[in-house]
Amino acid sequence: LTKSTKSKDKEYNPVELKTMGKNLLKAAIKPVEEIDIEDEAEEIDVDPDAL
């Protein structure tokens, strides 16, 4: 389990990273404007695919 903890991030699927990123952004910036969150979330979705 200790070894898998570090490699866990690499083993995560792009879809998993997208979902986690969206949830983190929404939770962090939720009090601000939802429109900004959606725009930033879309841009961030492209990053995991590029990686």
C-alpha positions as CSV (number, residue, x, y, z in Angstrom):
1,L,0.0,0.0,0.0
2,T,2.9,2.4,0.8
3,K,4.3,2.0,-2.7
4,S,0.9,2.3,-4.4
5,T,0.3,5.5,-2.5
6,K,3.0,7.4,-4.4
7,S,2.3,5.7,-7.8
8,K,-1.4,6.2,-7.1
9,D,-1.4,9.6,-8.8
10,K,0.2,8.2,-12.0
11,E,-2.2,5.2,-12.0
12,Y,-5.2,7.6,-11.9
13,N,-7.1,7.7,-15.2
14,P,-7.3,11.0,-17.1
15,V,-11.1,10.9,-16.4
16,E,-10.4,10.5,-12.7
17,L,-8.1,13.5,-12.7
18,K,-10.6,15.6,-14.6
19,T,-13.4,14.8,-12.1
20,M,-11.2,15.5,-9.1
21,G,-9.9,18.7,-10.7
22,K,-13.5,19.9,-11.4
23,N,-14.6,19.0,-7.9
24,L,-11.7,20.8,-6.3
25,L,-12.2,23.9,-8.4
26,K,-15.9,24.0,-7.7
27,A,-15.4,23.5,-4.0
28,A,-12.6,26.1,-3.8
29,I,-14.1,28.8,-6.0
30,K,-17.8,27.9,-5.4
31,P,-18.4,31.0,-3.2
32,V,-17.1,33.2,-6.0
33,E,-18.8,33.2,-9.4
34,E,-20.0,29.8,-10.9
35,I,-19.5,31.1,-14.4
36,D,-15.8,31.7,-13.9
37,I,-15.5,28.1,-12.4
38,E,-17.0,26.6,-15.5
39,D,-14.7,28.5,-17.9
40,E,-11.6,27.6,-15.9
41,A,-12.8,24.0,-15.5
42,E,-13.1,23.6,-19.2
43,E,-9.5,24.9,-19.7
44,I,-8.2,22.6,-17.0
45,D,-9.9,19.6,-18.6
46,V,-7.7,20.0,-21.6
47,D,-4.5,19.9,-19.5
48,P,-4.8,16.3,-18.2
49,D,-5.4,15.1,-21.8
50,A,-2.2,16.9,-22.9
51,L,-0.3,15.4,-20.1
